[in-house]
Amino acid sequence: MTEVTVPEKIEDIEIRLLLEALFLKYHYDFRNYAMASIKRRLKQARQQLGFATFSALQESLLHDPALLPRLLRYLTVQVSEMFRDPGYFKAMREKVVPHLRTYPSLKVWIAGCSTGEELYSLVILFREEGLEDRTIFYATDINHEALQAAEAGIFALDRVALFTENHRKSGGKSSLSDYYQAAYGRVSFDKSLRRNVVFSDHSLVTDAVFAEMHLISCRNVMIYFDSGLQDHALGLFKDSLVRKGFLGLGSKENLRFSRHANAFTDFVREEKIYQRRAE
């Protein structure tokens, strides 16, 4: 690839046209993601995929569907760890679980589950608290390859020390090693952890609500959205939750400036856990 110098204003136009083409052709909508973030990711994708300009990338994307999953790897967030921010999971265990125990059956939605680290964290937590058998977990993401990785439940062995420490700090009641087998530099989490899990493609931008959820966990996804799209996603979560259901966000996310803020109360403020109002 020969690098082509393109004026920034022209480059911005190319990016907007590329995002429009991605939406019209494949129904993946990144048009209202924060521009600085999406531009950085697209630049990396263009360089790594071997295109001189965004226009060239757009042309190839329109005529070669095989390019789509390769591009999505750059556009979707796939950085996570099990029991990330242990205080969040400790608050779930100590503050949220006692409320969830009052329901005969539960539905939990992990929105933007990426490669599954948060999903397995919540399933393990629910198993340790005796709630797994009465719970259906919905694990969704727009990236089909990420969903396949989540369903496989295989992670690099060198990540497990961090996972184990996070689990301990979150108030884990067992050893994390009880849930996986290690071999050939990888760990495979027990398939029993997936027995109550539904994996599904879902876009927070274009798809409908998941009804009657008791807990929605969507962490470190909305930081890549602009304010309008954040509002849209929070409205989706509001409409998906039962009354007094719970919403967990990432450490850098909040409801403060959303038009849906009045639909929630702070439940564990410092861990960004909110509760849907009863009215």
C-alpha positions in Angstrom: 0.0 0.0 0.0 1.2 3.5 -0.9 0.2 6.0 1.8 -1.8 8.8 0.3 -1.9 12.2 2.0 -5.5 13.4 2.2 -6.6 16.7 3.7 -8.3 16.2 7.1 -11.7 17.7 5.9 -11.7 15.3 3.0 -10.8 12.4 5.2 -13.6 13.3 7.6 -16.1 13.2 4.6 -14.6 9.8 3.5 -15.1 8.4 7.0 -18.8 9.6 7.2 -19.4 8.1 3.7 -17.8 4.8 4.8 -20.0 4.7 8.0 -23.0 5.4 5.9 -22.1 2.6 3.5 -21.5 0.2 6.4 -25.0 1.0 7.7 -26.8 0.8 4.3 -25.1 -2.4 3.2 -24.7 -4.4 6.4 -27.0 -2.6 9.0 -24.2 -1.9 11.4 -24.6 1.7 12.6 -21.5 3.5 13.9 -22.6 6.9 12.5 -23.2 8.4 16.0 -20.2 6.9 17.8 -17.8 9.5 19.2 -15.9 10.7 16.1 -12.5 10.9 17.7 -12.7 7.3 18.8 -14.2 5.9 15.5 -11.6 7.9 13.4 -8.7 6.4 15.4 -10.0 2.9 15.0 -10.7 3.3 11.3 -7.2 4.7 10.7 -5.8 1.6 12.3 -8.1 -0.6 10.3 -7.3 1.1 7.0 -3.5 0.8 7.6 -3.6 -2.8 8.8 -6.0 -4.0 6.1 -3.8 -2.4 3.4 -5.9 0.5 1.9 -4.5 3.8 0.9 -7.7 5.8 1.5 -11.0 5.4 3.3 -12.7 5.6 0.0 -10.8 2.6 -1.2 -11.8 0.8 2.0 -15.4 1.7 1.4 -15.4 0.5 -2.2 -13.9 -2.9 -1.2 -16.4 -3.2 1.8 -19.4 -2.7 -0.5 -18.3 -5.4 -3.0 -16.6 -7.9 -0.7 -18.7 -9.1 2.3 -15.7 -11.1 3.6 -14.1 -7.8 4.6 -16.8 -7.0 7.1 -15.8 -9.2 10.0 -12.2 -8.1 9.6 -13.3 -4.4 9.9 -15.6 -5.1 12.9 -12.6 -6.3 14.8 -11.3 -2.8 14.8 -14.6 -1.0 15.3 -16.0 -3.0 18.3 -14.6 -3.0 21.8 -12.9 -6.2 22.7 -10.8 -5.3 25.7 -12.1 -6.9 29.0 -11.1 -9.1 31.8 -13.0 -11.3 34.2 -14.3 -9.6 37.3 -13.0 -6.3 35.9 -13.3 -3.6 38.6 -13.8 -6.1 41.4 -15.7 -3.5 43.5 -18.5 -3.6 41.0 -19.0 -7.4 41.3 -18.6 -7.2 45.1 -21.5 -4.6 45.2 -23.5 -6.9 42.9 -22.9 -9.8 45.3 -23.6 -7.9 48.5 -26.2 -5.3 47.5 -28.0 -6.4 44.4 -28.2 -10.2 44.9 -30.3 -10.0 48.0 -33.0 -8.2 46.0 -32.7 -10.7 43.1 -33.3 -13.6 45.5 -36.9 -12.4 45.9 -37.7 -13.4 42.3 -38.7 -16.9 41.4 -37.0 -16.6 38.0 -34.5 -14.1 36.6 -33.4 -12.6 33.3 -29.9 -11.0 33.0 -28.7 -9.1 29.9 -25.0 -8.6 29.3 -25.1 -6.0 26.5 -21.9 -5.7 24.5 -20.5 -9.0 26.0 -17.5 -9.0 23.6 -15.5 -12.2 24.1 -17.4 -13.2 27.3 -15.3 -12.2 30.2 -18.1 -10.3 32.0 -20.6 -13.0 31.1 -18.6 -15.8 32.8 -18.0 -13.5 35.8 -21.7 -13.0 36.3 -22.6 -16.7 35.8 -19.9 -17.7 38.3 -21.1 -15.1 40.8 -24.7 -16.3 40.4 -23.6 -19.9 40.8 -21.8 -19.0 44.0 -24.9 -17.2 45.3 -27.3 -20.0 44.4 -29.1 -18.1 41.7 -27.8 -19.6 38.5 -30.4 -22.3 38.1 -33.3 -19.8 38.1 -31.6 -17.4 35.7 -31.4 -17.0 31.9 -28.5 -15.0 30.8 -28.7 -13.1 27.4 -25.2 -12.4 26.1 -25.3 -10.0 23.1 -22.9 -8.2 20.8 -22.8 -6.8 17.3 -19.6 -8.7 16.5 -20.4 -12.3 15.5 -16.8 -13.4 15.9 -16.7 -12.0 19.4 -19.9 -14.0 20.2 -18.3 -17.2 18.9 -15.3 -16.6 21.1 -17.6 -16.0 24.1 -19.5 -19.2 23.4 -16.2 -21.1 23.2 -15.1 -19.9 26.6 -11.4 -20.2 25.9 -8.8 -17.7 27.2 -5.1 -17.4 27.2 -3.5 -18.9 30.3 -1.4 -15.9 31.0 -4.6 -13.8 31.7 -5.8 -16.2 34.4 -3.7 -14.8 37.3 -5.4 -11.4 36.9 -8.8 -13.1 36.6 -8.1 -15.0 39.7 -7.1 -12.0 41.7 -10.1 -10.0 40.6 -12.4 -12.9 41.5 -10.9 -13.0 45.0 -11.3 -9.2 45.5 -14.9 -9.5 44.3 -15.7 -11.7 47.2 -15.5 -15.0 45.4 -16.7 -17.9 47.5 -14.7 -20.6 45.7 -11.5 -21.0 43.7 -11.7 -19.7 40.1 -9.8 -22.9 39.1 -12.9 -24.9 39.9 -14.5 -23.5 36.7 -11.9 -24.2 34.1 -9.3 -26.7 32.8 -5.9 -25.6 31.6 -3.9 -27.1 28.7 -1.5 -26.0 26.0 -1.3 -22.4 27.2 -5.0 -21.9 27.3 -7.9 -22.3 29.8 -11.3 -23.6 28.8 -14.2 -22.7 31.1 -16.6 -25.5 31.9 -19.5 -25.9 29.4 -21.9 -26.1 32.4 -21.5 -22.3 32.8 -23.2 -21.9 29.4 -26.2 -24.1 30.0 -28.5 -21.1 30.8 -26.9 -18.7 28.4 -28.5 -17.4 25.1 -25.9 -15.9 22.7 -27.4 -13.4 20.2 -26.4 -10.7 17.7 -27.8 -7.4 18.9 -27.1 -3.8 18.2 -27.8 -1.1 20.8 -28.3 1.3 17.9 -30.8 -0.5 15.6 -32.4 -3.4 17.5 -35.4 -3.6 19.8 -35.6 -4.1 23.6 -35.1 -7.3 25.5 -38.2 -7.4 27.7 -38.6 -8.1 31.4 -34.9 -8.0 32.4 -34.1 -8.0 36.2 -30.4 -6.9 35.6 -28.7 -5.3 32.7 -24.9 -5.0 32.7 -23.5 -2.8 29.9 -20.0 -1.7 30.9 -17.5 0.4 28.9 -19.6 0.3 25.8 -21.3 3.7 25.9 -18.1 5.6 26.3 -17.7 5.1 22.5 -21.1 6.6 21.8 -22.0 10.3 21.3 -24.6 11.8 23.7 -27.5 11.1 21.4 -26.7 7.5 21.0 -26.0 7.1 24.8 -29.5 8.5 25.4 -30.9 6.0 22.9 -29.2 3.1 24.6 -30.3 4.2 28.1 -33.9 4.4 26.8 -33.5 0.9 25.5 -32.3 -0.3 28.9 -35.1 1.6 30.7 -37.7 -0.1 28.5 -36.1 -3.5 29.0 -36.0 -3.5 32.8 -38.7 -4.6 35.1 -39.7 -2.1 37.7 -37.0 -1.9 40.4 -34.7 -3.8 38.0 -31.0 -3.0 38.0 -28.6 -1.4 35.5 -24.8 -1.6 35.8 -22.5 0.8 33.8 -18.8 1.2 33.4 -16.7 3.3 35.8 -16.5 6.2 33.3 -20.2 6.1 32.4 -23.2 7.6 34.1 -26.8 8.7 33.7 -26.4 12.3 34.9 -27.0 14.1 31.7 -29.4 11.7 30.1 -33.1 12.5 29.6 -33.8 9.1 31.1 -32.0 9.9 34.3 -35.2 10.4 36.3 -36.3 6.9 35.5 -33.5 5.6 37.7 -32.2 6.0 41.2 -28.6 5.6 42.4 -28.3 2.2 44.0 -24.6 1.9 44.5 -23.4 5.3 43.3 -19.6 4.6 43.5 -19.9 1.4 41.4 -22.4 2.9 38.8 -25.2 0.6 39.7 -28.7 2.1 39.2 -32.2 0.9 40.0 -35.3 1.4 37.7 -37.9 3.4 39.6 -41.1 1.6 40.5 -43.5 4.2 38.9 
